[in-house]
Amino acid sequence: MRVAALNRAMTPIAATRLALFTKLRPHVHEFLAAASRLCQLYIYTMGDKNYAREMAKLLDPTGELFSGRVISNNDSTSAHTKDLDIVLGAEPAVLIVDDTDRVWPNNAANLIRVDRYHFFTQS
């Protein structure tokens, strides 16, 4: 892939001391727009607050889908797991979409695990 094409495909994230590049899944914006008509969306990441904000800007440039509902490891009640204890809403009505089931030990019944997205085949 040529450098110019790679630059268009990848989005740099300047939220950490490390240089990160993010490539969104195909059709993610369409999926999120459709999902937002059915339920209230949150971003919940094990990353820090800066990373969470950068991802929110990337996934929701207008701020309409998540409306500030962004949870980072700084907000979490546990350092190594995620839990619905800080998500507003009745637990039976919550659907979790994540690529890692081990971080949701208390909410496995709510989880739909998706495969991790790899833009580069060697990643």
Salt bridges, closest charged atoms under 4 A:
GLU54 OE2 - LYS57 NZ 3.09
ASP75 OD2 - LYS49 NZ 2.70
ASP98 OD2 - LYS82 NZ 2.94
ASP99 OD2 - ARG116 NE 3.52
ASP115 OD1 - ARG113 NH2 3.30
